[in-house]
Amino acid sequence: MIKVQDYRPQAFTDFSQPENVAAYQAALQKVRAELLGKHYPLVIDGERVDTAERLTSLNPCDTSEVVGTTARATVEDAQRALDGAWKAFESWKKWDMDARARILLKASAILKRRRLEACALMSIEVGKNYAEADVEVAEAIDFLEYYARSAMKYAGFGSAETTWYEGEENGLMFLPLGVGVSISPWNFPCAIFLGMLAAPIVAGNCVIAKPAEDSGLIAGFVVDVLLEAGLPAGVLQFLPGIGAEVGEFLTTHPKTRFITFTGSRAVGLHINEVAAKVQPGQKWIKKVVLELGGKDAMIVDETADLDVAVTAAVQGAFGFNGQKCSAMSRLIVVDEVYGAVVNAFVERAQALKMGTGEENANITGVVNEMSFKKISGYLELGPQEGKLLLGGQAPGECGGKKGYYIQPTIFGDVDQGARIAQEEIFGPVVAVFRARDWNHALEIANSTEYGLTGGVCSNRRERLEQARNEFEVGNLYFNRKITGAIVGVQPFGGYNMSGTDSKAGGPDYLANFMQLKTVTERW
């Protein structure tokens, strides 16, 4: 068995230290000199394959700047990737578990060395500021380290416990599923992209990865790291393309064994529906692992430390412009402290700096034009459903640069049935609710179809215990922000319409990509 020290999450970088800021800025210069404008082809069976058409990635904070391009896969490319992955699976599934784990650990070592480059590339391609990029690359490293160690408990016959029975040997074997498709989002283009690959791969599966169109360069960077770490040809097929084309083809294909998807509720439910339909020649029920976002709430009651609550609200709502499935888009405050909390929340949010990720601004451009238009629509709707307390504008430029800029926006006294209270906006927009009391606040919190993250700021033990059991979310946080789950510390995933609660970064996540065989021998 591979011998490594116990898993410990990566430490985050302290950007209050001038030397760390200087190092980050040097990495930005390096990335601009060496990676900006780069083109990433497909990777099929270990070979770089270019295509006639390309996907172009723009800087969301300066849309006049092309960050780079990737090849645009066709259905024919997808078929080749699927065939090649099944061919590679025949040998990859026979590798010892610890041998596969060593590749993840080598990739982790490479990513540690190139951590600031990955961060800088995200600042340019998706607009993350220094801290947001840094914690994401730390999470990506954590996924590699954690899943490498997690794999050990699935190795070999008898790795799962069975009950003794006289005269027989009985045991369980964990076997990989085969070839799957990973469709990842743009908002965590390093960590989620990598985590969704590392888990099935270390378990012995082969994966076709279709990254989000807006973050193809970061995905290409990560693929290069995995290949440099020694991943054999065909185990990972890199297939940037349009979801409605190659994504639809692969999710409906009879030879696709499993699908992992992180993204919107609408697309995820469609994938779940089409994957459930058995195609001609299909010999299995496809496994589908989904994470579909949220409409996440934090409750503040009259016993809370209000400074802690307001800090948590600002961090949870406006980190990376609210473009997180875990972001706090609903703030529920009991009537007794509503005025004090809301006034402080507005004042703190008003002080946030808007600019580029490279400038380390608090609020940067949202990722693309589609998001910009969608969020702008909710800014128009909001004043009809609540009182505009802050923001409400989408200037589309900042500091003389055209980009997808939207002001931090807060609507107060919103009704729990309003559209801005129920629909995932995925931007820097918060609906605030006035609750009569604690029980009413919990009722409002549970009034959506989602169930991803939630939080309670309270110093009443009985209320925290009630929320522990009754707040319908997969990740619940007390007296802190509701974003920032750490691999192995806070396994992440929600239920209801937020997904299959598969708990990424948790002790049983690898089991999603394995099947069990019971073997009995009578002596």
Buried (B, 14 or more C-beta within 10 A) or exposed (E): EBEBEEBEBBEBBEBEEEEBBEBBBEBBEBBBEEBBEBEBBBBBBBEEBEBEEBBEBBBBBBBEBEBBBBBBBBBEBBBBBBBBBBBBBEEBBEBEBBEBBBBBBBBBBBBBEBBBBBBBBBBBBBBBBBBBBBBBBBBBBBBBBBBBBBBBBBBEEEBBEEEEEEEEBBBBBBEBBBBBBBBBBBBBBBBBBBBBBBBBBBBBBBBBBBBBBBBBBBBBBBBBBBBEBEBBBBBBBBBBBBBEBBBBBBBBBEBBBBBBBBBBBEBBEBBBEBBEEEEEEBEBEBBBBBBBBBBBBBBBBBBBBBEBBBBBBBBBBBBBBBBBBBBBBBBBBBEBBBEBBBEBBBEBBEEBEBBBBBBBBBBBBBBBEEBBEBBBEBBEBBEEBBEEBBBBEBEBEBEEBBBBBBBBBBBBBBEBEBBBBBBBBBBBBBBBBBBEEBEBBBBBBBBBEBBBBBBBBBBBEEBBEBBEEEBBBBBBBBBBBBBBBBBBBBBBBBBBBBBBBBBBBBEEBBBBBBBEEEEEEEE
